[in-house]
Amino acid sequence: MLVVTLVLCVVAVHQMRRTASLIRLRDDFVASVSHELKTPLTVIGGFAETLRDPDLPAKERQRFLQTIESNTRRMQRIVDDLLDLSRYESGSWVPNIVSNDLGGIVTDAFTAVHRSAEAKGLTLAYEGNDRRVDADPTALRQILGNLVENAVRHTARGSITVRAEAGPDGGVAVSVTDTGSGIPPDHLGRIFERFYRVDTARSRDEGGTGLGLAIVRHLVEAHGGSVRAQSAVGQGTMITLFFPAKPVTRA
């Protein structure tokens, strides 16, 4: 009887700790979302109020409207990323595996960031020949789009290179390498967490939602693959994705 009681007590304590942990995670998540949305909402409200002034010069009015539009798009991106992440984490999404021409998807990702990369003088390169990847095409586009956009955002000069080569067990390894600012070692293990930022102020100013890498991790793992980050401060970062030869999808 005593043994049973002790076991029940241990189970109860374990359940209480797990519940407390989940509550902390929920509270942290709500706080993060609120914080991310507060800034654009404050900007929109402030500029909208200023537009009420009938004597506001036309040039200033146009500038304020552009700021409101920019922050509205930022909020929309945060909401879209949150909805995507929620769907992936809930297990309601299962990848539709087909054979993809990786070069074509990389070209689309480069096209999306061409203007930003050109403004910084960055070189965009793909090294993968005719490599194909068995994956969900929409997910693969989102993965590479997020990684390339993130690389451009954090690279002031140099290059962004996407490389594809044979991975372990006949799979494919796809890496996105930049020559950007790099990530300190104590932050490297957390960059795939929701809303985690190495440099909070700069990341927000540059337009990131803080959810892109978390989405990448969930999408790759849903294919039965894995993701790894390597970085050196001042030298750049390499994110490597491993896709198995025969994806074993899991929610």
KESEZA-428406 format. One record per atom (N, C-alpha, C): x, y, z; residue number from 1. Coordinates in pm, 1 decimal, decimal comma, padded with zeros to 6 digits, m for minus. Example, Ala and Ser with C-alpha at 12.3 -4.5 7.8 and 13.67 -1.06 7.14 Angstrom:
REM KESEZA-428406
x/y/z/nr
01319,0/m00569,0/00780,0/1
01230,0/m00450,0/00780,0/1
01320,0/m00330,0/00780,0/1
01285,0/m00225,0/00708,0/2
01367,0/m00106,0/00714,0/2
01290,0/00003,0/00787,0/2
//
This chain:
REM KESEZA-428406
x/y/z/nr
00083,3/m00120,3/00000,0/1
00000,0/00000,0/00000,0/1
00087,1/00125,8/00000,0/1
00195,0/00119,4/00080,8/2
00285,7/00233,0/00089,9/2
00353,0/00259,4/m00044,3/2
00390,1/00147,9/m00112,1/3
00457,2/00160,6/m00243,1/3
00362,7/00226,0/m00343,6/3
00237,7/00182,8/m00343,9/4
00137,8/00239,4/m00435,3/4
00120,5/00388,1/m00409,0/4
00112,6/00422,9/m00281,2/5
00096,0/00563,7/m00244,7/5
00213,6/00647,6/m00292,7/5
00335,4/00592,1/m00273,3/6
00454,9/00664,3/m00317,5/6
00455,2/00682,4/m00468,8/6
00416,0/00577,4/m00539,8/7
00411,6/00585,4/m00686,7/7
00312,1/00691,9/m00730,2/7
00195,6/00692,2/m00666,7/8
00093,2/00792,3/m00700,4/8
00142,2/00933,1/m00671,3/8
00215,7/00949,2/m00563,4/9
00270,3/01081,3/m00528,7/9
00372,2/01127,3/m00633,5/9
00457,8/01033,8/m00675,0/10
00559,4/01067,0/m00776,1/10
00491,5/01107,2/m00906,9/10
00390,0/01030,0/m00946,7/11
00316,2/01061,0/m01070,2/11
00249,8/01198,0/m01060,0/11
00189,1/01224,4/m00943,5/12
00121,1/01352,8/m00923,6/12
00219,2/01469,6/m00932,2/12
00335,4/01453,3/m00867,3/13
00436,8/01559,4/m00871,4/13
00486,0/01581,7/m01014,7/13
00508,7/01469,5/m01084,8/14
00554,1/01479,3/m01224,3/14
00450,9/01552,1/m01310,6/14
00322,1/01519,0/m01288,9/15
00215,2/01582,0/m01366,0/15
00206,4/01731,2/m01334,4/15
00223,8/01764,5/m01206,9/16
00218,4/01905,4/m01167,5/16
00331,8/01984,4/m01231,2/16
00451,5/01924,7/m01233,8/17
00565,8/01992,1/m01296,0/17
00543,1/02010,1/m01445,1/17
00488,7/01905,5/m01508,5/18
00461,4/01913,0/m01652,7/18
00356,9/02020,0/m01681,5/18
00253,8/02025,5/m01597,8/19
00149,6/02126,4/m01616,1/19
00205,9/02266,7/m01597,7/19
00290,8/02281,5/m01493,6/20
00352,3/02412,8/m01468,2/20
00440,8/02454,0/m01584,8/20
00512,4/02355,8/m01641,9/21
00599,0/02384,1/m01755,9/21
00517,3/02428,3/m01876,9/21
00405,4/02359,8/m01901,5/22
00319,7/02395,8/m02013,8/22
00258,7/02534,6/m01995,2/22
00222,4/02566,0/m01872,0/23
00166,7/02698,2/m01842,9/23
00270,1/02807,3/m01869,3/23
00395,9/02780,1/m01828,0/24
00503,5/02877,6/m01853,8/24
00525,8/02896,8/m02003,6/24
00524,6/02784,5/m02077,3/25
00542,1/02793,3/m02221,7/25
00429,6/02873,9/m02285,7/25
00306,7/02848,9/m02239,5/26
00192,5/02922,6/m02293,5/26
00203,4/03070,5/m02263,1/26
00237,5/03101,3/m02137,1/27
00248,6/03241,6/m02096,5/27
00360,7/03312,9/m02172,1/27
00473,5/03242,1/m02190,1/28
00585,4/03301,1/m02265,3/28
00545,0/03326,3/m02410,4/28
00470,1/03231,1/m02466,7/29
00428,0/03245,1/m02605,1/29
00332,6/03363,2/m02621,9/29
00235,3/03372,8/m02533,4/30
00139,5/03484,3/m02538,9/30
00212,0/03618,0/m02522,9/30
00307,4/03621,6/m02429,4/31
00383,7/03744,6/m02407,1/31
00464,2/03781,7/m02531,7/31
00523,3/03681,2/m02596,6/32
00603,4/03705,7/m02717,0/32
00516,8/03758,5/m02830,7/32
00400,7/03694,0/m02851,9/33
00310,0/03738,3/m02958,1/33
00263,0/03880,6/m02932,0/33
00226,0/03908,2/m02807,6/34
00178,6/04041,9/m02771,5/34
00285,9/04145,9/m02796,9/34
00409,4/04111,0/m02761,5/35
00520,4/04204,4/m02778,9/35
00547,6/04229,6/m02926,8/35
00540,7/04123,2/m03007,3/36
00566,7/04137,8/m03150,7/36
00461,4/04223,4/m03218,8/36
00335,4/04210,9/m03176,2/37
00228,1/04286,1/m03239,2/37
00214,3/04428,4/m03184,8/37
00265,5/04451,0/m03064,2/38
00249,1/04581,9/m03000,7/38
00316,9/04693,3/m03078,8/38
00438,9/04668,2/m03125,6/39
00513,9/04773,2/m03194,6/39
00443,7/04820,5/m03321,5/39
00409,6/04731,3/m03416,4/40
00340,3/04781,2/m03535,6/40
00204,6/04843,1/m03505,3/40
00133,6/04789,6/m03406,2/41
00004,6/04848,2/m03369,4/41
00021,5/04990,5/m03316,7/41
00123,0/05011,2/m03235,0/42
00149,9/05144,9/m03181,3/42
00184,0/05242,5/m03293,3/42
00266,8/05196,5/m03387,5/43
00306,0/05281,8/m03500,8/43
00183,9/05317,5/m03584,7/43
00102,1/05217,1/m03616,4/44
m00017,7/05240,4/m03698,2/44
m00111,2/05338,9/m03630,0/44
m00135,5/05317,2/m03500,6/45
m00224,4/05406,5/m03427,0/45
m00172,6/05549,6/m03423,2/45
m00043,4/05564,8/m03396,7/46
00015,1/05698,4/m03387,6/46
00009,9/05774,1/m03518,4/46
00046,4/05707,3/m03627,0/47
00046,8/05774,0/m03757,0/47
m00094,8/05799,7/m03807,6/47
m00187,0/05707,9/m03779,3/48
m00326,3/05728,2/m03820,2/48
m00385,1/05850,7/m03750,2/48
m00351,5/05867,2/m03622,4/49
m00400,0/05983,7/m03547,6/49
m00343,4/06113,3/m03605,6/49
m00216,0/06110,3/m03644,0/50
m00152,5/06228,4/m03701,5/50
m00216,8/06267,0/m03834,6/50
m00264,5/06167,9/m03910,0/51
m00326,1/06194,9/m04039,9/51
m00456,5/06273,9/m04028,1/51
m00511,3/06281,3/m03908,5/52
m00633,1/06360,0/m03887,8/52
m00608,2/06510,1/m03904,4/52
m00483,8/06550,4/m03893,1/53
m00450,0/06692,4/m03904,0/53
m00473,9/06740,3/m04047,4/53
m00569,6/06831,4/m04069,5/54
m00600,4/06877,7/m04205,6/54
m00487,7/06961,0/m04267,4/54
m00398,6/07012,7/m04184,6/55
m00289,0/07096,8/m04234,6/55
m00161,5/07018,6/m04261,7/55
m00167,3/06887,3/m04248,4/56
m00048,8/06805,2/m04270,7/56
m00008,0/06812,8/m04418,2/56
00118,8/06846,1/m04447,1/57
00164,2/06855,1/m04586,9/57
00144,9/06723,4/m04661,4/57
00117,6/06730,7/m04790,1/58
00090,7/06611,3/m04871,8/58
00207,5/06513,2/m04868,9/58
00330,9/06564,9/m04870,2/59
00447,4/06478,1/m04870,1/59
00455,4/06397,9/m04740,6/59
00427,9/06464,5/m04627,2/60
00428,9/06395,5/m04498,3/60
00314,5/06295,1/m04489,5/60
00199,3/06333,3/m04543,6/61
00083,8/06244,3/m04541,9/61
00116,0/06114,4/m04616,8/61
00182,1/06127,9/m04731,3/62
00218,8/06011,8/m04810,0/62
00318,3/05923,0/m04734,8/62
00414,2/05986,0/m04668,2/63
00514,5/05911,1/m04591,9/63
00449,1/05834,5/m04477,1/63
00354,7/05899,1/m04408,1/64
00286,5/05833,7/m04297,2/64
00203,0/05715,4/m04346,5/64
00137,2/05731,9/m04462,8/65
00056,8/05623,0/m04518,2/65
00144,4/05503,5/m04554,4/65
00262,4/05531,2/m04609,3/66
00355,5/05423,4/m04642,3/66
00401,9/05349,7/m04517,7/66
00422,6/05422,8/m04408,5/67
00462,8/05360,9/m04282,5/67
00351,9/05272,0/m04228,0/67
00227,4/05319,9/m04237,4/68
00113,0/05241,8/m04192,1/68
00100,9/05113,6/m04274,3/68
00115,8/05124,6/m04406,2/69
00108,1/05007,5/m04492,7/69
00218,7/04907,3/m04460,2/69
00340,9/04957,6/m04437,1/70
00454,2/04871,2/m04405,4/70
00429,9/04793,7/m04276,9/70
00379,1/04859,9/m04175,2/71
00355,3/04793,5/m04047,4/71
00234,3/04700,1/m04053,5/71
00139,2/04732,1/m04140,1/72
00026,4/04641,3/m04160,2/72
00074,1/04511,5/m04223,6/72
00163,1/04522,7/m04323,5/73
00219,6/04402,7/m04386,9/73
00300,6/04322,1/m04286,1/73
00371,1/04392,3/m04197,6/74
00449,5/04322,4/m04095,6/74
00358,6/04241,9/m04003,1/74
00246,9/04301,8/m03961,0/75
00152,3/04229,9/m03876,3/75
00092,4/04110,4/m03949,1/75
00063,5/04128,7/m04078,6/76
00006,2/04019,3/m04156,6/76
00103,2/03902,6/m04165,4/76
00232,2/03932,8/m04181,9/77
00333,5/03826,8/m04188,1/77
00341,8/03751,3/m04055,9/77
00335,9/03824,7/m03945,5/78
00340,8/03759,7/m03814,1/78
00221,4/03665,4/m03797,3/78
00102,2/03714,2/m03833,4/79
m00018,5/03632,6/m03820,0/79
m00011,8/03510,6/m03911,5/79
00033,0/03530,8/m04036,2/80
00044,3/03418,2/m04129,6/80
00142,5/03312,9/m04078,1/80
00256,9/03359,2/m04027,5/81
00357,0/03265,3/m03974,6/81
00304,5/03191,5/m03851,7/81
00230,9/03262,2/m03767,4/82
00172,9/03199,0/m03648,8/82
00073,5/03089,7/m03687,7/82
m00010,9/03119,1/m03787,2/83
m00108,4/03020,0/m03833,3/83
m00038,1/02898,7/m03893,1/83
00067,5/02923,7/m03972,5/84
00143,1/02812,9/m04030,6/84
00206,5/02727,4/m03921,3/84
00272,4/02793,0/m03827,5/85
00341,6/02720,6/m03721,2/85
00243,9/02639,8/m03636,6/85
00128,3/02698,2/m03607,7/86
00026,5/02628,7/m03529,9/86
m00020,6/02502,6/m03602,9/86
m00036,8/02513,8/m03734,5/87
m00080,6/02398,9/m03814,6/87
00024,5/02289,2/m03814,8/87
00150,8/02328,1/m03828,3/88
00257,1/02228,2/m03831,8/88
00275,9/02160,9/m03696,2/88
00266,9/02240,8/m03588,2/89
00287,6/02185,3/m03454,0/89
00172,1/02097,3/m03409,6/89
00051,4/02124,5/m03460,1/90
m00066,1/02049,7/m03415,6/90
m00070,6/01909,0/m03472,8/90
00006,2/01884,1/m03578,9/91
00005,7/01753,1/m03640,8/91
m00102,7/01736,1/m03745,7/91
m00173,5/01845,4/m03778,5/92
m00280,7/01836,3/m03877,3/92
m00227,9/01842,6/m04020,4/92
m00097,2/01872,8/m04035,2/93
m00037,8/01882,6/m04169,0/93
00055,8/01765,9/m04193,2/93
00039,0/01701,1/m04308,2/94
00126,7/01590,7/m04348,6/94
00179,4/01622,2/m04488,0/94
00311,0/01615,5/m04509,8/95
00365,9/01650,9/m04640,0/95
00323,2/01557,5/m04752,2/95
00303,9/01615,7/m04869,8/96
00273,3/01540,6/m04991,1/96
00404,1/01523,0/m05067,4/96
00465,5/01406,6/m05056,2/97
00600,4/01384,7/m05108,3/97
00600,4/01360,7/m05259,8/97
00677,9/01443,6/m05331,1/98
00701,3/01424,5/m05474,0/98
00848,5/01455,5/m05500,7/98
00895,6/01422,2/m05621,3/99
01033,2/01453,3/m05659,5/99
01039,7/01595,8/m05712,0/99
01129,7/01678,2/m05653,9/100
01138,0/01819,8/m05689,3/100
01271,1/01854,6/m05754,5/100
01265,7/01941,1/m05856,0/101
01386,1/01999,0/m05914,7/101
01433,3/02109,6/m05821,0/101
01536,7/02082,3/m05743,9/102
01581,7/02177,7/m05642,8/102
01628,6/02308,4/m05705,7/102
01694,8/02301,3/m05820,2/103
01745,3/02421,5/m05885,0/103
01635,9/02521,8/m05914,6/103
01521,3/02473,5/m05961,0/104
01409,7/02563,3/m05991,5/104
01355,3/02631,1/m05868,0/104
01347,1/02558,0/m05757,2/105
01295,5/02614,9/m05632,7/105
01393,6/02717,7/m05576,7/105
01523,5/02689,5/m05586,9/106
01624,5/02785,2/m05540,9/106
01618,2/02912,9/m05624,4/106
01599,3/02898,7/m05755,5/107
01587,5/03015,1/m05843,4/107
01471,5/03103,9/m05800,2/107
01359,3/03042,1/m05765,6/108
01243,2/03119,2/m05718,6/108
01275,0/03192,7/m05588,1/108
01347,9/03124,9/m05498,2/109
01385,8/03187,4/m05371,0/109
01478,6/03306,6/m05395,4/109
01572,1/03292,7/m05489,1/110
01664,2/03402,1/m05522,8/110
01589,0/03518,8/m05586,7/110
01492,0/03487,1/m05670,7/111
01414,0/03592,3/m05737,3/111
01339,8/03677,4/m05635,0/111
01287,4/03612,7/m05530,6/112
01211,1/03684,0/m05428,5/112
01295,8/03784,5/m05350,4/112
01427,9/03758,3/m05338,6/113
01514,9/03847,1/m05259,7/113
01610,3/03926,8/m05348,6/113
01591,5/03917,6/m05479,7/114
01686,7/03979,1/m05573,0/114
01708,0/04127,8/m05545,5/114
01599,8/04200,4/m05526,6/115
01611,6/04345,7/m05506,4/115
01689,9/04378,4/m05379,7/115
01659,8/04309,1/m05270,6/116
01730,3/04334,0/m05144,4/116
01877,3/04295,9/m05154,8/116
01904,6/04182,2/m05220,0/117
02043,1/04136,6/m05234,9/117
02122,2/04232,3/m05323,9/117
02059,1/04278,0/m05430,6/118
02126,0/04369,1/m05523,8/118
02159,9/04501,3/m05456,0/118
02069,7/04548,7/m05369,3/119
02093,7/04674,7/m05298,5/119
02215,7/04666,0/m05207,8/119
02245,0/04546,6/m05158,8/120
02361,8/04526,6/m05072,3/120
02484,9/04479,8/m05149,4/120
02468,5/04452,9/m05277,5/121
02580,1/04402,6/m05356,8/121
02613,5/04257,6/m05328,8/121
02515,3/04180,0/m05284,6/122
02538,6/04039,4/m05250,8/122
02534,0/03950,4/m05374,5/122
02615,8/03847,1/m05371,8/123
02615,7/03747,5/m05478,6/123
02531,3/03628,3/m05435,3/123
02440,1/03585,6/m05522,7/124
02355,6/03469,8/m05495,5/124
02401,3/03355,6/m05585,5/124
02432,0/03241,2/m05525,3/125
02484,6/03129,5/m05603,7/125
02419,9/02997,8/m05563,3/125
02404,3/02910,4/m05662,4/126
02351,5/02776,0/m05637,2/126
02449,6/02672,0/m05689,1/126
02482,4/02574,7/m05606,5/127
02572,5/02466,1/m05644,9/127
02501,2/02334,0/m05616,2/127
02446,4/02274,5/m05720,3/128
02372,1/02151,4/m05697,3/128
02343,8/02071,1/m05821,5/128
02392,6/02121,8/m05937,8/129
02368,8/02053,0/m06064,6/129
02220,2/02023,7/m06083,2/129
02186,4/01898,8/m06113,0/130
02045,9/01862,7/m06136,2/130
01988,9/01785,0/m06017,4/130
02032,8/01818,5/m05900,5/131
01991,6/01746,1/m05780,1/131
01840,8/01755,6/m05760,3/131
01780,4/01643,9/m05723,9/132
01637,3/01640,6/m05694,9/132
01617,1/01602,4/m05548,1/132
01507,3/01649,9/m05491,1/133
01476,8/01623,7/m05350,3/133
01334,4/01571,8/m05338,9/133
01317,7/01462,0/m05268,3/134
01183,5/01408,6/m05241,7/134
01126,4/01481,5/m05120,3/134
01027,9/01567,6/m05146,5/135
00969,5/01648,0/m05039,1/135
00838,5/01709,2/m05086,6/135
00767,0/01767,1/m04994,0/136
00646,5/01842,2/m05028,2/136
00690,8/01970,9/m05097,5/136
00648,3/01997,1/m05221,3/137
00697,8/02113,7/m05295,7/137
00666,9/02248,0/m05230,5/137
00546,6/02261,2/m05175,4/138
00510,6/02387,4/m05108,6/138
00596,4/02408,3/m04984,9/138
00616,7/02301,2/m04909,2/139
00699,7/02310,7/m04788,9/139
00844,0/02342,4/m04825,6/139
00895,1/02277,7/m04930,8/140
01032,9/02300,1/m04972,2/140
01053,8/02445,3/m05015,2/140
00956,0/02502,2/m05083,5/141
00964,5/02643,6/m05122,4/141
00964,6/02734,1/m04999,2/141
00881,3/02701,1/m04901,3/142
00876,2/02781,7/m04779,8/142
01006,3/02770,3/m04701,2/142
01061,2/02650,7/m04693,5/143
01187,6/02628,7/m04621,3/143
01300,1/02711,4/m04682,8/143
01321,4/02694,5/m04813,6/144
01431,4/02765,2/m04879,4/144
01405,6/02914,8/m04887,1/144
01279,1/02953,4/m04904,6/145
01245,5/03095,7/m04905,7/145
01280,3/03161,4/m04773,3/145
01243,9/03095,7/m04663,0/146
01273,8/03149,2/m04529,6/146
01424,6/03159,1/m04505,6/146
01498,1/03053,8/m04542,6/147
01642,1/03051,7/m04516,6/147
01717,4/03154,4/m04600,6/147
01682,4/03165,8/m04727,8/148
01749,9/03262,2/m04814,7/148
01717,2/03404,9/m04772,3/148
01591,0/03430,5/m04742,0/149
01550,9/03564,2/m04696,5/149
01622,6/03599,5/m04566,3/149
01630,5/03504,5/m04475,6/150
01697,1/03526,5/m04348,0/150
01845,7/03555,1/m04368,3/150
01908,2/03481,5/m04461,3/151
02050,5/03501,1/m04489,9/151
02076,7/03640,1/m04546,5/151
01992,8/03683,8/m04638,2/152
02008,3/03817,2/m04696,7/152
01989,4/03925,0/m04590,4/152
01892,6/03902,9/m04501,3/153
01863,0/04002,0/m04397,6/153
01982,5/04024,3/m04305,9/153
02058,2/03918,4/m04279,6/154
02168,1/03927,6/m04183,5/154
02306,7/03933,0/m04247,9/154
02310,3/03959,7/m04377,7/155
02438,8/03969,1/m04447,3/155
02453,7/04107,0/m04510,9/155
02555,8/04179,2/m04468,7/156
02577,8/04314,4/m04519,9/156
02660,3/04314,9/m04647,7/156
02748,6/04216,4/m04661,9/157
02833,1/04208,6/m04781,7/157
02878,1/04064,4/m04803,0/157
02911,4/04035,0/m04928,9/158
02960,3/03900,2/m04957,1/158
02863,5/03819,3/m05040,7/158
02825,8/03701,5/m04993,2/159
02747,5/03610,8/m05076,4/159
02653,8/03521,4/m04995,7/159
02555,3/03469,4/m05067,8/160
02463,4/03368,5/m05014,9/160
02473,9/03249,8/m05109,9/160
02506,1/03132,9/m05057,0/161
02523,4/03015,0/m05142,1/161
02434,2/02901,3/m05095,1/161
02356,5/02847,4/m05187,3/162
02277,5/02727,6/m05159,5/162
02349,9/02610,8/m05226,8/162
02376,1/02507,2/m05149,7/163
02451,1/02392,8/m05201,3/163
02374,4/02264,2/m05172,0/163
02369,6/02175,2/m05270,5/164
02303,0/02045,9/m05251,9/164
02399,9/01934,2/m05286,8/164
02403,2/01832,8/m05202,8/165
02493,0/01719,9/m05226,5/165
02434,3/01595,1/m05163,3/165
02494,5/01483,2/m05192,2/166
02445,4/01357,1/m05136,6/166
02458,1/01359,4/m04985,0/166
02350,8/01319,1/m04918,0/167
02350,4/01314,5/m04773,2/167
02368,1/01172,1/m04724,1/167
02359,5/01151,6/m04595,4/168
02374,0/01016,4/m04539,3/168
02261,1/00924,5/m04584,0/168
02291,7/00797,3/m04600,4/169
02192,0/00695,5/m04635,0/169
02120,6/00724,8/m04766,8/169
02191,0/00789,0/m04860,3/170
02131,8/00812,9/m04991,8/170
02039,2/00931,7/m04998,6/170
02026,7/01006,0/m04893,0/171
01941,2/01123,5/m04892,1/171
02010,9/01243,4/m04954,8/171
01956,4/01361,3/m04927,1/172
02012,2/01484,7/m04981,1/172
02037,0/01584,1/m04868,1/172
02153,5/01647,3/m04871,7/173
02186,1/01753,5/m04775,5/173
02183,7/01886,2/m04850,0/173
02103,2/01978,3/m04802,6/174
02092,0/02111,0/m04863,5/174
02137,6/02214,3/m04762,1/174
02235,7/02295,6/m04799,4/175
02286,4/02396,9/m04707,0/175
02268,0/02536,9/m04763,8/175
02241,7/02631,7/m04675,3/176
02233,9/02773,3/m04711,6/176
02341,1/02844,0/m04629,3/176
02441,1/02898,0/m04698,5/177
02556,0/02958,6/m04631,4/177
02563,8/03107,4/m04663,4/177
02586,1/03189,4/m04560,7/178
02602,7/03332,8/m04583,9/178
02736,2/03379,4/m04527,0/178
02771,5/03501,3/m04558,8/179
02894,5/03562,2/m04506,5/179
02858,7/03676,9/m04413,8/179
02752,3/03657,8/m04338,7/180
02699,4/03763,8/m04254,0/180
02764,7/03775,3/m04118,5/180
02689,4/03831,6/m04025,8/181
02741,5/03865,9/m03893,7/181
02769,8/03745,3/m03805,4/181
02707,7/03631,3/m03836,0/182
02730,9/03512,0/m03755,6/182
02651,7/03512,2/m03626,4/182
02655,3/03399,8/m03556,3/183
02577,3/03381,5/m03434,4/183
02669,6/03337,4/m03321,2/183
02666,1/03406,3/m03206,8/184
02749,6/03366,2/m03092,6/184
02717,2/03223,5/m03048,7/184
02816,3/03148,1/m03002,3/185
02795,6/03007,6/m02963,6/185
02684,0/02986,9/m02861,7/185
02668,3/03079,4/m02767,0/186
02567,6/03060,0/m02663,1/186
02424,3/03081,0/m02714,2/186
02411,1/03134,8/m02835,1/187
02278,0/03153,3/m02893,7/187
02245,2/03045,7/m02996,4/187
02346,5/02978,6/m03048,2/188
02330,3/02890,3/m03162,8/188
02227,9/02778,9/m03138,6/188
02225,4/02725,2/m03017,8/189
02134,6/02614,8/m02988,4/189
01989,1/02654,5/m02975,7/189
01960,3/02784,3/m02978,7/190
01822,0/02828,4/m02956,3/190
01758,0/02896,5/m03076,8/190
01830,7/02907,7/m03187,8/191
01779,3/02987,5/m03299,4/191
01656,5/02926,6/m03366,6/191
01628,1/02796,7/m03341,0/192
01511,0/02734,9/m03401,4/192
01388,1/02742,3/m03309,7/192
01399,7/02815,7/m03199,3/193
01285,6/02834,7/m03110,0/193
01197,3/02948,5/m03161,2/193
01069,2/02940,9/m03129,1/194
00976,5/03046,1/m03169,8/194
01015,4/03179,8/m03107,3/194
01020,9/03283,4/m03190,4/195
01046,0/03421,4/m03149,4/195
01184,6/03445,1/m03089,8/195
01273,0/03344,8/m03096,8/196
01406,1/03367,7/m03040,6/196
01488,7/03451,4/m03136,7/196
01551,4/03555,6/m03084,0/197
01633,2/03644,6/m03165,3/197
01767,8/03665,1/m03098,1/197
01873,5/03664,7/m03178,9/198
02006,9/03691,2/m03126,3/198
02019,2/03838,4/m03092,1/198
01973,2/03923,2/m03184,3/199
01974,4/04068,0/m03163,7/199
01832,0/04117,0/m03182,8/199
01758,6/04130,7/m03073,7/200
01615,7/04160,4/m03079,8/200
01584,8/04288,2/m03156,3/200
01650,2/04396,8/m03121,4/201
01618,9/04525,3/m03182,5/201
01647,8/04523,4/m03332,0/201
01765,5/04470,8/m03370,1/202
01802,7/04472,7/m03511,1/202
01712,7/04382,5/m03593,3/202
01675,4/04267,3/m03539,0/203
01591,1/04174,6/m03613,0/203
01455,9/04236,1/m03643,1/203
01398,1/04305,2/m03546,7/204
01268,6/04369,5/m03570,1/204
01280,9/04480,7/m03673,6/204
01387,6/04559,2/m03662,3/205
01407,5/04668,3/m03757,2/205
01422,5/04616,2/m03899,5/205
01479,3/04495,4/m03914,2/206
01503,6/04439,4/m04046,3/206
01384,6/04360,3/m04099,1/206
01277,5/04352,1/m04020,5/207
01154,1/04294,7/m04071,2/207
01128,8/04149,0/m04042,5/207
01213,1/04082,3/m03965,8/208
01191,3/03941,1/m03935,9/208
01078,4/03920,9/m03836,1/208
01009,4/03806,4/m03846,5/209
00901,2/03777,6/m03751,9/209
00949,1/03695,1/m03633,5/209
01067,0/03634,8/m03642,6/210
01116,3/03550,8/m03534,2/210
01058,3/03410,8/m03536,5/210
00986,3/03377,1/m03645,5/211
00922,2/03245,8/m03655,1/211
00975,9/03161,5/m03770,7/211
01051,5/03223,9/m03860,1/212
01096,3/03155,5/m03981,5/212
01175,0/03028,5/m03956,7/212
01272,4/03032,7/m03866,8/213
01355,3/02914,5/m03841,9/213
01278,5/02805,8/m03766,7/213
01183,8/02845,5/m03682,3/214
01100,0/02746,3/m03614,1/214
01014,3/02672,2/m03716,6/214
00963,0/02744,5/m03815,7/215
00884,0/02683,4/m03921,8/215
00970,9/02587,8/m04003,2/215
01093,0/02631,3/m04035,8/216
01185,9/02546,4/m04110,4/216
01208,8/02414,8/m04037,3/216
01237,5/02422,7/m03908,4/217
01264,5/02300,4/m03831,1/217
01145,2/02204,8/m03834,4/217
01025,3/02257,2/m03811,3/218
00906,6/02171,2/m03808,9/218
00881,2/02107,6/m03945,3/218
00901,0/02184,0/m04052,3/219
00875,7/02130,1/m04185,0/219
00975,7/02020,3/m04221,2/219
01102,7/02042,8/m04189,7/220
01204,9/01942,0/m04220,2/220
01181,4/01816,0/m04138,1/220
01152,2/01831,1/m04011,0/221
01129,2/01715,0/m03925,2/221
01002,3/01639,2/m03964,9/221
00905,3/01710,3/m04022,7/222
00783,2/01644,0/m04069,4/222
00812,5/01549,7/m04185,7/222
00926,9/01569,9/m04252,9/223
00969,6/01481,8/m04361,3/223
01057,8/01367,0/m04308,5/223
01077,9/01363,2/m04177,7/224
01167,4/01263,5/m04120,6/224
01312,0/01305,5/m04129,6/224
01336,2/01433,7/m04159,5/225
01472,0/01485,2/m04171,8/225
01516,6/01559,9/m04047,9/225
01626,6/01633,6/m04063,1/226
01679,4/01710,0/m03950,3/226
01747,3/01836,1/m04001,8/226
01771,5/01928,6/m03911,3/227
01834,3/02055,2/m03948,8/227
01945,7/02087,1/m03850,1/227
02054,5/02146,5/m03901,7/228
02170,4/02176,6/m03817,8/228
02223,5/02315,0/m03852,6/228
02272,6/02386,2/m03752,0/229
02328,1/02520,0/m03773,7/229
02473,4/02524,7/m03729,2/229
02556,8/02587,1/m03810,8/230
02696,7/02612,3/m03776,8/230
02724,6/02759,3/m03803,8/230
02801,6/02821,7/m03715,6/231
02825,0/02964,6/m03733,5/231
02950,5/03009,7/m03662,0/231
03005,7/03120,3/m03711,3/232
03120,1/03184,6/m03647,3/232
03096,2/03334,8/m03653,4/232
03107,0/03399,3/m03540,8/233
03080,8/03543,7/m03533,1/233
03172,8/03618,9/m03629,5/233
03112,0/03703,9/m03711,2/234
03187,9/03783,5/m03806,4/234
03223,8/03711,4/m03934,9/234
03191,5/03581,6/m03943,3/235
03228,5/03505,0/m04062,4/235
03108,5/03448,2/m04137,7/235
02996,8/03433,8/m04069,1/236
02878,4/03384,7/m04137,4/236
02817,1/03262,0/m04072,7/236
02709,1/03214,0/m04136,7/237
02630,4/03102,9/m04082,8/237
02596,0/03004,0/m04193,7/237
02592,4/02876,6/m04157,6/238
02547,9/02773,7/m04251,8/238
02438,4/02691,0/m04186,0/238
02322,1/02687,0/m04250,7/239
02211,1/02603,8/m04206,3/239
02203,5/02485,8/m04302,0/239
02210,8/02363,8/m04248,2/240
02208,4/02244,3/m04332,6/240
02083,6/02161,1/m04303,8/240
02014,6/02123,9/m04410,1/241
01893,6/02043,3/m04402,0/241
01924,6/01903,5/m04454,4/241
01880,2/01801,8/m04381,6/242
01901,5/01664,3/m04424,3/242
01766,1/01600,4/m04456,8/242
01747,9/01565,8/m04584,1/243
01625,6/01499,1/m04627,5/243
01657,6/01352,3/m04657,4/243
01585,4/01259,7/m04596,5/244
01613,5/01117,2/m04620,0/244
01574,0/01074,3/m04761,2/244
01635,8/00966,1/m04807,9/245
01606,6/00915,5/m04942,7/245
01459,7/00871,7/m04954,3/245
01410,1/00811,1/m04849,1/246
01269,7/00770,8/m04845,8/246
01205,3/00835,0/m04725,1/246
01152,1/00957,7/m04742,2/247
01095,9/01031,0/m04627,7/247
00992,2/00950,3/m04550,5/247
01008,9/00945,8/m04421,4/248
00910,2/00884,4/m04332,1/248
00838,0/01000,2/m04264,9/248
00724,4/01036,6/m04318,4/249
00653,9/01154,1/m04269,2/249
00601,6/01129,7/m04129,6/249
00608,1/01233,4/m04050,8/250
00553,3/01226,9/m03915,0/250
00495,7/01362,8/m03879,0/250
00387,5/01360,7/m03805,6/251
00320,4/01484,9/m03767,6/251
00393,3/01545,8/m03651,0/251
//
